[in-house]
Amino acid sequence: MSERFLRRQHRNYRLFFAADAWIRAHVAPPGALVLAGLLVTAVLGVDTGVTLAHQVFALLLLLAAASVLAAILTRPRVEVTRSLPRHATVGVPVRYRLEVRNPSRRTWADLALAECWPDPRPPVGEFLRRREPGEAKRNWVDRFYAFHRWTWLVERRRQAEGGQARIAALPPGGRAEAALTMTPLRRGAIALSTVAVGAPDLFGLFRGVRATAAPGRILVLPRRYPVPRLDLPGRSARYQPGGVALASSVGESGEFVALRDYRPGDPPRHIHWRSWARAGRPIVKEFQNEFFVRHALVLDTFAPDDLEDVFEEAVSVAASFAFTMPEQDSLLDLLFVGPQAYCFTAGRGLAHAEQMLAVLAAVGRCEDKPFEALGRLVAAHAAQVSGAICVLTAWDEPRRHMVESLAALGVPARVYVVRRAGLTAGGGASAPAGEEVRFLECGRIAEGLAAP
């Protein structure tokens, strides 16, 4: 098919999508019946000498015109304020509230509130470039008109669904609260700008709708799965000081164990002044350092365009470990490559797991660097960790070499490879000696993580 034809199809699909959205927002169910009656009577009433359908058509047309004019004149003027939660999670419904105030002198009845979600229609460049998974297996008609490609692109760009509510009546100067429920569909920040507020016309056929500004923003965290407790043994030299030592911004201390005489070189902040006053000589507090295991969480961001679903599941698997591991009295370093190499640490006294999830909510695929960039980042960080969790989007020789380099440095690794269902497990590379590679299928991630 030619690019010119696809551009025309893209323009047509955009218009049809906009028309469908307008009809859903402005036409009530009785109005839909009136429009259907207009269409039927227009066809049957062509020959005015055979039927009286043209008279019904004229009556319905006058009714529809009067209803549309009344709807234009009854667009509600209200003020809307959002009360959004800080975070949401993909696939988990979240409730929030809208406060609606009526500054006019008119009572608004049966107000319908609906979120104006960001436009999911793909730009023409993406429509021309992207291919729906399995598009080559469709018949020539579907491939020619590319309608399934359009619907797939629209679905993958939709950020959330839901966000509708009703208010029975709003008197002049009155306020009302509406509880809405939305379900995030994709991770990342959702920027909300307007709420569509509609009121029915005098005949109840159409709705007068006005877009009311109500800015807001909510961060959608990746989906999370239950993960088992992992024990990755490492040499004690790899253990990291934690507890109070990490909670404080200066020095190294730990759990208080006893008092003792002052020794040259002891920090002055450890002096116990009351004991010094009683004993007449310097007394200091003695601490026992606390140590915690430090793990690396390696996320493979080098998935190609056609494996975006695999990459999203890999991010969810990484988020599951990022949410669980800091609760196990261990430090966790998140390593991945984007525009540059990144390392984020969470655990006792440092960033919370919620902050690491916020980082994962914004991570994207790396398209301008080779996979070896991640291997170099992991190798440079290996001396600081006692174990590694690798979440990969494929299993091939470069990824096998990275896991082997960790094993050579004495860092045990748990390797999870996310793949589409029905693919062979090997992927062209065998598992390194002494290491286990677990394959997780899209759609069955939870079962794969729970398997012994």
CORCOR-V407282 format. One record per residue. SS is DSSP state (H for helix, E for strand, - for the rest). PSI is psi in whole degrees, -180 to 180 (999 if undefined). OMEGA is omega in whole degrees, -180 to 180 (none if undefined). Layout:
BEGIN
[[SS PSI OMEGA] [SS PSI OMEGA]]
END
This chain:
BEGIN
[[- 148 -176] [- 155 178] [H -34 179] [H -42 180] [H -41 179] [H -36 176] [H -40 177] [H -41 177] [H -40 179] [H -42 179] [H -42 179] [H -44 -179] [H -37 177] [H -43 179] [H -43 179] [H -40 179] [H -45 -180] [H -40 179] [H -42 179] [H -43 179] [H -38 179] [H -43 -180] [H -43 180] [H -34 -177] [H -32 -170] [H -16 -175] [E 122 175] [- 163 179] [H -44 176] [H -35 178] [H -34 177] [H -38 177] [H -40 178] [H -44 179] [H -40 176] [H -40 177] [H -37 176] [H -43 -179] [H -44 -178] [H -47 -179] [H -27 176] [H -37 179] [H -45 -177] [H -24 -175] [- 18 179] [- -45 178] [- 99 -175] [- -15 -179] [- -10 -177] [- -46 -177] [- 169 175] [- 18 -178] [H -29 -179] [H -29 177] [H -41 176] [H -39 178] [H -45 -179] [H -40 179] [H -45 179] [H -36 -180] [H -43 178] [H -41 179] [H -44 180] [H -41 -180] [H -42 178] [H -38 180] [H -41 179] [H -42 179] [H -41 178] [H -36 179] [H -38 179] [H -37 -178] [H -12 -177] [- 26 175] [- 122 -173] [- 142 174] [- 106 -179] [- 169 175] [E 134 -174] [E 135 176] [E 134 -179] [E 154 169] [E 92 -172] [- 148 171] [- 162 -180] [- -41 -174] [E 156 170] [E 172 -179] [E 142 -179] [- 130 176] [- -4 -179] [- 118 179] [E 141 -179] [E 137 -180] [E 143 176] [E 176 -172] [E 149 172] [E 133 173] [E 123 -176] [E 129 179] [E 139 -179] [- 102 -180] [- -5 -176] [- 179 179] [- 14 -176] [- 144 175] [- 127 178] [E 128 -178] [E 146 176] [E 54 177] [E 135 177] [E 124 179] [E 135 179] [E 133 177] [E 140 172] [- 90 -178] [- 156 176] [- 143 -176] [- 120 -179] [- 0 -177] [- 129 -177] [- 148 174] [- 163 -174] [H -34 180] [H -43 178] [H -37 179] [H -37 179] [H -34 -172] [H -42 -173] [- 151 177] [- 135 176] [- 137 175] [- 127 -178] [- 11 -179] [H -33 -179] [H -22 -179] [H -7 179] [- 162 180] [- 168 -172] [H -28 179] [H -46 179] [H -40 179] [H -35 -177] [H -47 -177] [H -17 173] [- 31 180] [H -40 179] [H -33 175] [H -42 179] [H -50 -178] [H -36 178] [H -43 179] [H -39 178] [H -44 -179] [H -40 -178] [H -15 178] [H -10 177] [- 131 -176] [- -28 -178] [E 166 176] [E 163 -177] [E -147 179] [- 48 179] [E 148 180] [E 168 179] [E 149 174] [E 124 -174] [E -47 -179] [E 146 179] [E 103 -177] [- 167 179] [- 131 -179] [- 5 -177] [- 166 177] [E 150 177] [E 151 177] [E 140 178] [E 133 178] [E 124 -179] [E 154 176] [E 128 176] [E 155 178] [E 109 178] [E 139 -179] [- -22 -179] [- 150 179] [- 164 179] [E 180 -179] [E 133 174] [E 116 178] [E 115 180] [E 137 -176] [E -40 -174] [E 159 173] [E 130 177] [E 120 -180] [E 119 -177] [E 150 176] [E 141 -179] [E 152 176] [- -177 -176] [- -34 -177] [- -9 -180] [- 20 -179] [- -39 -178] [E 167 179] [E 134 171] [E 120 -173] [E 135 175] [E 131 177] [E 119 -177] [E 130 -179] [E 131 177] [E 77 -175] [E 146 178] [E 164 -179] [E 137 178] [E 138 -180] [E 125 -179] [E 118 -179] [E 158 -180] [- 157 174] [- 146 -180] [- 147 179] [- 153 173] [- 135 179] [- 147 179] [- 162 175] [- 129 -177] [- 137 174] [- 106 179] [- 94 -177] [- 142 176] [- 168 179] [- 146 -176] [H -25 179] [H -19 180] [H -7 -179] [- 147 -173] [E 143 176] [E 141 -176] [- -153 178] [- -131 -177] [H -31 -179] [H -37 179] [H -28 -180] [H -30 180] [- 159 -177] [- -13 180] [- 152 172] [- 180 178] [- 119 176] [- -178 -179] [- -138 -178] [E 133 180] [E 130 -178] [E -32 -175] [E 175 172] [E 148 179] [E 170 178] [E 153 -180] [- 139 175] [- 145 179] [- 131 -180] [- -12 178] [- 140 179] [- 135 179] [H -27 -178] [H -12 178] [H -2 -180] [E 132 176] [- 99 -169] [H -37 180] [H -42 178] [H -36 178] [H -42 -179] [H -37 -179] [H -42 -174] [H -21 -179] [- 11 177] [- 158 -176] [- 130 177] [E 136 180] [E 160 176] [E 138 179] [E 136 -177] [E 153 173] [E 121 -178] [- 142 175] [- 144 -178] [E 142 179] [E 152 177] [E 143 178] [E 123 -179] [E 156 173] [E 133 174] [E 108 -174] [E 121 180] [E 126 178] [- 112 179] [- 16 -174] [- 43 177] [- 139 178] [- 174 -176] [H -42 -174] [H 1 177] [H 35 -179] [H -36 179] [H -36 177] [H -42 179] [H -41 179] [H -40 177] [H -35 177] [H -40 177] [H -39 179] [H -40 178] [H -44 178] [H -40 178] [H -34 179] [H -44 177] [H -39 180] [H -32 -179] [H -27 -173] [H -41 -171] [H -43 179] [H -19 177] [H -9 -178] [H 32 179] [- 46 178] [E 158 174] [E 148 -178] [E 125 177] [E 118 177] [E 121 -178] [E 127 174] [E 169 -178] [E 127 174] [- -127 171] [- -24 173] [- 179 178] [E 135 -176] [E 147 173] [E 117 177] [E 135 -177] [E 136 177] [E 153 179] [- -163 -176] [- 122 176] [- -4 180] [- -151 -179] [E 150 178] [- 164 179] [H -33 -180] [H -36 179] [H -36 177] [H -36 176] [H -36 177] [H -36 176] [H -44 -180] [H -25 178] [H -24 -176] [H -2 -176] [- 143 179] [- 173 179] [- 147 177] [- 121 -175] [- -7 -173] [- 12 -180] [- 155 176] [- 163 -179] [- -25 -179] [H -22 177] [H -38 176] [H -39 178] [H -40 179] [H -39 179] [H -43 -180] [H -43 -180] [H -39 180] [H -23 -177] [H -8 -172] [H -32 -177] [H -16 -176] [H -8 -173] [- 159 178] [- -3 178] [E 165 -177] [E 146 172] [E 117 -176] [E 122 177] [E 110 -172] [E 156 178] [- 1 177] [- 169 177] [- 106 -178] [- -172 -175] [H -44 177] [H -39 180] [H -37 176] [H -39 179] [H -38 179] [H -44 179] [H -38 178] [H -38 179] [H -36 175] [H -45 180] [H -38 179] [H -27 178] [- 5 178] [- 21 180] [- 108 177] [E 147 -175] [E 142 168] [E 123 -173] [E 125 177] [E 122 -180] [E 119 179] [E 132 -180] [E 165 177] [- 153 -179] [- 143 176] [- -5 179] [- 157 177] [- 149 -174] [- -30 -171] [- -48 179] [- 17 176] [- 0 180] [- 141 179] [- 164 180] [- 143 176] [- 153 180] [- 130 179] [- 0 -180] [- 146 178] [- 130 177] [E 119 -179] [E 128 -180] [E 130 180] [E 126 -179] [E 137 175] [- 133 -177] [- -16 179] [- 37 -177] [H -45 -177] [H -42 179] [H -40 -180] [H -37 179] [H -33 -178] [H -17 -178] [- 141 -179] [- 999 none]]
END
